[in-house]
Amino acid sequence: MGSPQVRPVIGVLALQGAFAAHERALASVGAATRQVRTPGDLAAVEALVMPGGESTTMARLLHTSGLFTPLAARLAEGMPVFGTCAGMILLATEVLDGRADQHGFAAVDIAVRRNGYGRQIDSFEADIEVVGLETPFHAVFIRAPKVERAGSAVTVLAEHEGVPVLARQGAITVASFHPELTPDPRLHGLFVTDNDLTK
Ligand code: GLN
């Protein structure tokens, strides 16, 4: 008899925003999850989802919770991270139309414009072709950041009208849309399998 299999725990940053739906999506692909609110929570996880929400608020809460510095260190060590919408903004090297005091992790070499799709179309949905998926993914964009530049270290995994909307650099995946808001967990599944978090 072998010892029970211990699955890697995937954290979901739960300071603010759309974290509960990410937990459901991860659970549906068989991942073990934990809400991350403190440095102790972060130390207990092997990977992290940074959800959508409000990036300025999230940046402030990352500092007041004491998570900013340990999370920057884990990113530098190569922890797998999936950042969606506000999470993408927090991971970008360059934020256009951000607040002057909005400090992020500069972990993915992209320039993103906050609310870059314009105020008239706060939200829209589109079917996008994703590298690694056989059929299109229905993507929900909500006051989404628009990628205006992607560096050579960045692999674009999906575009919408010629603009990158899903990209990867090393162990970090970023999406400008909300993959947790549709009942299609394939992107969470790719995050788990691509980063070998299924053991
Ligand atoms: N516009 C938001 C921001 O700047 C992001 C929107 C979202 O995460 N749905 O943080």
Residues whose N, C-alpha, C, O or C-beta is under 5 A from the ligand:
A	BS01	LIG	G52 G53 E54 S55 T56 T84 C85 A86 R114 N115 I142 R143
